[in-house]
Amino acid sequence: MAALTHSKIAAGSVTTQQRRPIMQCAAPKRGLVVRASADGVPDIGRRAVLTTLVGAASILPFAQTAMAAYGDGANIFGRTGNQTGYMPFVGKDFAVNIPTKWRPSMEKDFKGIQMRYEDNFFPVNNLMVITLPTDKSSITDFGPPDKFTMENLSYLLGKQSFSGETISEGGFAPNRVSAASLLEAEEETDKKGKKYYKAHLLTRTADGSEGGRHNLIKATVSNGQLYIMKFQAGEKRWLKTTDQEGAAVRDSFTVA
């Protein structure tokens, strides 16, 4: 590096002195020290790095605390088994996981609907939660699961609108163009001792739409209310992946 020239002016005379190169830098602000290393890579002071790490670490407990105020972290309803591809929905005294690609629906198919969601692309796939007043103190007061399902929930499957005469149309009974089959009915008890009834029904119609409808149901009684969760999906998509989706949704349904 070329020598630096320093000029000094005093009493009308000029003197010039040759000095060795001196690099002067303004004093950096305290808290972050940057030094030039031999290879040109900045050397950040160890104290500044530690200060930064401590600051970042202090944020994490706050974030975890804030997150714990909601959903599974709060454990209000117990673990709902949320998985990738689902989003939690918390209603009045109940919670359920919903497929992320589903959207809210304003349809009110039945009395007492508290929420309803449907598939963005296939509205035949939908989910609803219904509450109805009851004088029962437990779901078991309705009788066994199969009796409860067929006597109290058959209206959720729809009624035949056709009126006329048929002779075993498509394998259906005479004068019938629709049918419902109970594939599953069982009782379940959660960790808190609350009893639920679970059912799986398949409905078919003569027009063969979707090959039928699968309906997964989960019901319980709490605080004078009968809670019913109903998940419906078309047969064609049920055989692909919707059966797993429906099972995950039904298993996640909990009531406080």
C-alpha positions in Angstrom: 0.0 0.0 0.0 1.3 3.4 -0.9 2.5 5.6 2.0 0.1 8.2 3.3 1.1 11.8 3.1 0.4 14.0 6.2 0.6 17.8 5.8 1.0 20.2 8.6 0.6 23.9 8.2 2.0 26.2 10.9 3.2 29.9 10.9 3.3 30.0 7.1 5.5 27.1 6.6 4.7 23.7 5.2 6.3 20.5 6.4 5.6 17.1 4.9 6.3 13.9 6.8 6.1 10.3 5.5 4.4 7.9 8.0 3.5 4.3 8.0 -0.1 3.5 7.0 -2.5 3.7 9.9 -6.1 2.4 9.7 -8.4 4.3 12.0 -12.1 3.3 12.5 -14.8 5.0 14.5 -15.5 3.3 17.7 -18.4 0.9 17.1 -21.5 1.0 19.2 -21.4 -1.1 22.3 -23.2 -4.4 22.2 -22.1 -5.5 18.7 -18.3 -5.6 17.9 -17.3 -6.3 14.3 -13.6 -6.9 13.5 -11.9 -7.5 10.2 -10.3 -10.9 10.1 -7.4 -12.0 8.0 -9.6 -13.7 5.4 -11.9 -10.7 5.1 -14.9 -12.4 6.9 -16.4 -10.2 9.6 -15.8 -11.5 13.2 -18.8 -10.7 15.4 -18.0 -10.4 19.0 -18.9 -13.5 21.1 -20.7 -11.4 23.7 -23.0 -10.0 21.0 -23.8 -13.5 19.7 -24.6 -14.8 23.2 -26.8 -11.7 23.8 -28.7 -12.4 20.6 -29.2 -16.1 21.4 -30.4 -15.3 24.9 -32.9 -12.8 23.5 -34.3 -15.3 21.0 -34.5 -18.0 23.7 -36.6 -15.7 25.9 -39.2 -15.4 23.2 -39.9 -19.2 22.9 -41.5 -19.7 26.3 -43.9 -16.8 25.6 -44.8 -18.3 22.2 -45.4 -21.7 23.7 -47.5 -20.2 26.5 -49.7 -18.3 24.0 -50.2 -21.4 21.8 -51.2 -23.4 24.9 -54.2 -21.2 25.4 -55.9 -22.8 22.4 -56.7 -26.2 21.0 -54.9 -29.3 22.1 -52.4 -27.3 24.2 -55.2 -26.0 26.4 -56.5 -29.6 26.7 -60.1 -28.3 27.2 -61.6 -31.3 25.4 -58.6 -33.6 25.8 -56.4 -34.5 22.8 -58.5 -34.5 19.6 -55.8 -36.3 17.6 -55.3 -33.5 15.1 -53.2 -34.6 12.1 -51.8 -33.0 9.0 -54.6 -32.3 6.6 -57.1 -31.3 9.3 -58.0 -28.1 11.2 -59.6 -28.0 14.6 -63.1 -26.6 15.0 -64.3 -25.7 18.5 -68.0 -25.1 19.0 -70.1 -24.7 22.2 -69.0 -27.5 24.4 -67.7 -29.7 21.5 -64.7 -30.0 19.2 -64.0 -31.8 16.0 -61.3 -31.9 13.3 -62.3 -30.8 9.8 -60.5 -31.6 6.5 -58.5 -28.5 5.5 -59.9 -28.5 2.0 -63.5 -28.3 3.2 -65.5 -25.0 3.5 -68.3 -23.8 5.8 -71.8 -24.4 4.5 -74.9 -22.3 5.4 -77.3 -25.1 4.6 -79.7 -26.2 7.4 -80.7 -29.7 6.5 -82.1 -30.5 9.9 -83.1 -28.8 13.1 -80.4 -28.1 15.7 -77.5 -27.8 13.3 -74.6 -26.1 15.1 -72.1 -26.3 12.3 -71.9 -27.7 8.7 -68.9 -28.1 6.4 -68.7 -29.6 2.9 -66.0 -30.7 0.5 -64.9 -27.8 -1.8 -65.2 -30.0 -4.9 -67.7 -32.7 -3.9 -70.5 -31.2 -1.8 -72.0 -34.7 -1.4 -69.2 -35.1 1.2 -70.2 -33.1 4.2 -70.0 -32.9 8.0 -72.4 -31.5 10.6 -72.9 -31.4 14.3 -76.4 -31.3 15.7 -77.6 -30.6 19.3 -81.1 -31.5 20.5 -82.6 -31.2 24.0 -83.1 -34.5 25.8 -84.2 -35.7 29.2 -81.7 -38.5 29.1 -78.6 -38.3 31.4 -76.5 -40.7 29.3 -76.5 -42.0 25.7 -77.0 -45.5 27.1 -80.5 -44.4 28.3 -81.6 -44.6 24.7 -81.0 -48.4 24.6 -78.3 -50.3 22.8 -76.3 -48.6 19.9 -78.2 -50.3 17.0 -81.6 -49.5 18.5 -80.6 -45.9 19.2 -79.3 -45.4 15.6 -82.3 -46.9 13.8 -85.0 -45.4 16.0 -83.5 -41.9 16.6 -81.3 -41.1 13.7 -83.0 -42.6 10.7 -84.4 -39.1 9.8 -80.8 -38.0 9.1 -80.6 -40.4 6.2 -83.5 -38.7 4.3 -86.9 -40.0 3.3 -88.0 -41.6 0.1 -89.8 -39.0 -2.0 -91.0 -41.5 -4.7 -94.6 -42.8 -4.3 -95.7 -45.6 -6.7 -95.5 -49.3 -7.4 -92.3 -51.1 -8.2 -91.4 -54.8 -8.4 -88.1 -55.3 -6.6 -86.6 -52.4 -8.5 -82.8 -52.8 -8.6 -82.9 -55.3 -5.8 -84.9 -53.1 -3.5 -88.1 -54.2 -1.7 -91.4 -53.8 -3.7 -92.5 -50.2 -3.9 -89.1 -49.0 -2.6 -86.3 -47.2 -4.5 -84.0 -46.6 -1.5 -82.5 -48.6 1.3 -80.3 -48.1 4.4 -78.0 -50.7 5.9 -76.5 -50.5 9.4 -72.9 -51.7 9.0 -71.6 -50.9 12.4 -73.0 -49.9 15.8 -70.9 -49.8 19.0 -70.3 -48.1 22.3 -67.2 -46.2 23.2 -66.0 -44.7 26.5 -63.4 -41.8 26.5 -60.7 -41.3 29.1 -63.0 -39.1 31.2 -65.7 -41.8 31.4 -68.1 -40.2 28.9 -69.9 -42.8 26.8 -70.5 -42.4 23.0 -72.4 -44.4 20.4 -70.7 -44.9 17.0 -72.5 -46.1 13.9 -71.8 -46.6 10.2 -74.7 -46.7 7.7 -74.8 -47.1 3.9 -77.8 -45.7 2.0 -78.5 -46.5 -1.6 -81.0 -45.2 -4.1 -82.3 -46.7 -7.4 -80.6 -44.0 -9.5 -77.2 -45.3 -8.3 -75.9 -41.8 -7.6 -72.3 -42.1 -6.2 -73.1 -45.8 -5.7 -74.6 -44.8 -2.3 -73.8 -42.7 0.7 -71.7 -43.7 3.7 -72.7 -42.0 7.0 -70.5 -42.1 10.0 -72.2 -41.1 13.2 -71.0 -40.4 16.7 -73.4 -39.3 19.5 -73.4 -38.6 23.2 -75.4 -36.8 25.9 -74.1 -33.9 28.0 -75.9 -31.3 30.1 -79.4 -32.1 28.8 -78.3 -32.1 25.2 -78.0 -34.9 22.6 -74.9 -34.2 20.5 -74.8 -35.9 17.1 -71.8 -35.7 14.7 -72.6 -37.0 11.1 -70.0 -37.4 8.4 -71.3 -38.3 4.9 -69.3 -39.3 1.8 -70.2 -40.8 -1.6 -69.4 -44.5 -2.2 -67.1 -43.8 -5.2 -64.7 -41.6 -3.1 -65.2 -43.6 0.0 -63.4 -46.5 -1.6 -60.4 -44.3 -2.3 -59.4 -42.3 0.8 -62.5 -40.8 2.2 -63.1 -43.8 4.5 -59.9 -42.9 6.4 -60.8 -39.2 6.4 -64.2 -40.0 7.8 -62.8 -42.2 10.5 -60.3 -39.5 11.6 -63.0 -36.9 11.8 -65.4 -39.1 13.8 -62.7 -40.2 16.2 -61.7 -36.5 16.8 -65.3 -35.5 17.9 -65.4 -34.8 21.6 -67.9 -33.2 23.9 -67.0 -31.4 27.2 
